């Protein structure tokens, strides 16, 4: 676990204190449902033991019942899969990097199976910041950059946009950040 580098503290604090506007059309959850607008900020990390499967080019590239679900206001959850449950021979590091104001610097991963490639299909936090140590040595996948992702037998829908990697299932309610016009959330 690492600390926030001095040169990033001002920018990180700006984003951590961002007061986004909540949309007017928040869907109220019923029994067995979750509203992303009830998720906390900073994000919450919890062990997730339902079966998760990620497929690409007719191969199962990841499958586990030991993931971590990360929930943050305005976004569908992301699922971090332990590298021991990922076919790492299909993944290679990308030069692309991003920064999360909560989790730290993200390394991105591309997937290659035979001649099929998906660039920046997943991401990880090699040295997550305080409060997110659980996701070290885990990788999350963008549902829209692989062929399919499943929770149990339900195929998930990807969160809209190119930046966010949340997984949408029938029990997760929005509206979701990522669509055009949601930048102020």
N, C-alpha and C positions, 0 to 999 in steps of 0.2 A: 504494500500500500504506500502510495506516495502523497506528498503534500502539494498544494497548488504552488507552482513556480511564481516567484516574485513578479516576473515580467507579465504574467497573465492575471494577476489578482484584480486589477482594476476592471478589466473586461469581464471576468468571471462574476465579480460582484454586481456589475451592471445587469447581467442576464439573470442572476439569482434574485435580484430585486425587481425584475420586470413585472409590472402590474397589467397583465393582459385583460382585455374586455371579455366577459363571458357572453356567449351567444344567447339570443332570446329563445331559441327553439331546442333547449335541452330536453331530452327524452327522459321521463321519470321511469326508473327501473321497477319491474315487478319481481315476484319470487323467482330466484335462480338467475337473475340478471344483474349486471353491473353497469353503472354509468361512469364513463371516464371522467365526468365532472365531479365525481365523489373521490377520485384518486388524489393523493396528496402531492404537494410540492414543498420540499424536495421529494423525489420519487421514493417509493417503497419497494424493497426487494423481499420476495418470499419464495421459499422452496415450492416447486411445482412438480407433483408426482404423476400427473396424467401423462399418457404416452404422446410424445411429439415425434413426428417424422418429417424429414425434408428430402425431396426427390429432385433429381436433375438428370436429364438424358437417360431415362429408364433405369437409373440407379438410385438406391437409397443411400444418400451421402451422410445422413445423420439420423439417429434414432435413440431416444432416451426416455426414462421415467425419472430423471434426476436433474431437471433444469431449474433455472431461477426465472421467475416472472417479475418483471420490473414495470411498475405502474406509476404513471405521472399524469397529472391533470392535463386534459385536452388531447391526449393521444391514446390509441389502443395499446395494450401491453406488448412488450417485447419479451422474447424468451431466449435465455442464454443457456446454451447446451455445452456440457463439459467436453473438452477436446477428446477425451478418451472415448466418447460415444460418437465421434465424427470420423468419417473416412478421410483423414488428413492428407492422404496421397492424392486426393482430387482437388485440394485447395493449395493456392499459392498466394504469398503476400503481395499486396498492391502497394504502389508508392503513395496512393491517396490516403490522406489523414484528415480527421475532423476533431473537433473539441466539444465536449459536453461540459456545461458549467457545473454539473454535479459529479460526473463519473471520471472526467479527465480526458486525456488524449487517446483517441481511438485509432487502432490499426485496422485497415480494411483488407479483405480477402476476396480473391477471385476464385471461381470454380472452373475446372476443366475436366471433362469426361470425353474421352476419344477426341473428336475434332470440335466439340461444342464447348464454347467458353461463355461465361457470364462474368463480366468485370464488376468488381466491388459488390459481390453478392452477399457478403457478410462483414461483420465488424467485431472487434474485441477490444478490451481494455487491459493491456499487459501490466500496467501499474495503476489500478483504479485508486481514486482518491478515497479519503476517509468516508466510511459508511457504505462502501460498495465492494469491500474485499471479497464477498462471495462470488462475484462474477469474474475474478481473475482466472485465467486458463479456461474460459468459456467463450463461445462464439455465438452471436445472434445472426439470423439470416433475414434478408429482405424477402418477403413472400412473393413480391412481384419480379424478382430477379432470378428465381429458380423456377422449376416447372410446377411444383406444388409443395405446400406445407400442410400438415395435418395436426390437429389436436384430437387424440383418440381417432375416430373415423371421420371427423368433420374437416372438410377442406376449408382452410382459412382464406379470407380475402385480404389483399394488401392494403395498407394505408395509402391514401393518395399522395402524390407528389414524389419528388426525387430524393428528399432528404430524410424523411421519417421512415422507420421500419416496423411500425406496429402491425400486429396481426388482429384482424377483425373476425370474430365468430358470432354466432346467432345470439349469444348471451351478453355481448358487449355492446353497449348503446352509446351513441354520440349526441350531437354531431362531432365529427373528427377533424382535428387540425390537419392541414396538408392540402386541402382543396383551395383553388384560387379564392381570395377574399378572406382567408382565415389567418393571415399573417399577424393580425392585431390581437389574437387570442393569446 
